[in-house]
Amino acid sequence: MALAMKASMVLNGGIGRRLLNVREAAQYLGLEVDTVYRKARLREVPCVKVGRALRFDLKALERFVEQHTIETID
């Protein structure tokens, strides 16, 4: 899934999009859009307000996933 996000950054003319909209963040996290809105409202997932719109920093989402990853027990 991260590869798809990096591919979209390449298609953006080399500028690179760092902020994702709610739909893109939901796809990246594997969640429903409503769940992402709820987690953002409860401050469970990092987000940025741009005017009235919610945006999600790709690097912050990557850190969020890394911090909430449960390691397997060997």
C-alpha positions in Angstrom: 0.0 0.0 0.0 2.8 2.4 0.8 4.2 1.8 -2.7 0.9 3.0 -4.2 1.2 6.3 -2.2 4.8 6.8 -3.4 3.7 6.1 -6.9 1.1 8.9 -6.6 3.8 11.2 -5.4 5.9 10.5 -8.5 2.9 11.2 -10.7 2.5 14.7 -9.0 5.3 16.1 -11.2 8.1 15.6 -8.7 6.6 18.0 -6.2 5.3 15.2 -4.0 2.1 15.3 -2.0 2.7 15.1 1.7 -0.9 15.7 2.8 -3.6 13.1 2.1 -7.3 13.7 2.1 -9.6 11.6 4.3 -10.3 9.1 1.5 -6.7 8.6 0.8 -5.8 8.3 4.5 -8.5 5.7 4.9 -7.2 3.7 2.0 -3.6 4.0 3.3 -4.7 2.8 6.8 -7.1 0.2 5.6 -10.0 1.8 7.4 -13.4 3.1 6.5 -13.7 6.9 5.9 -16.1 7.3 8.8 -13.6 5.5 11.1 -10.9 7.9 10.0 -13.1 10.9 10.8 -13.9 9.4 14.2 -10.3 8.7 15.1 -9.3 12.2 14.0 -12.1 13.7 16.1 -10.9 11.7 19.1 -7.3 12.6 18.3 -6.3 9.0 17.9 -4.7 9.6 14.5 -2.6 12.7 13.6 -4.3 15.2 11.3 -4.0 18.8 10.1 -6.9 21.2 9.6 -6.6 23.1 6.3 -9.5 25.5 6.5 -12.5 23.2 7.1 -10.8 20.2 5.5 -8.9 17.5 7.3 -5.6 16.5 5.9 -3.3 13.7 7.0 0.5 14.0 6.8 1.9 10.9 5.1 5.0 10.8 7.3 2.9 11.2 10.5 0.7 8.3 9.3 3.8 6.1 8.7 5.0 6.9 12.2 1.5 6.2 13.6 1.5 2.7 12.0 5.0 2.0 13.2 4.2 3.0 16.8 1.0 0.9 16.8 2.4 -2.2 15.3 2.2 -5.2 17.5 5.3 -7.5 17.3 4.9 -11.2 17.1 6.1 -13.4 20.0 8.6 -16.0 19.0 
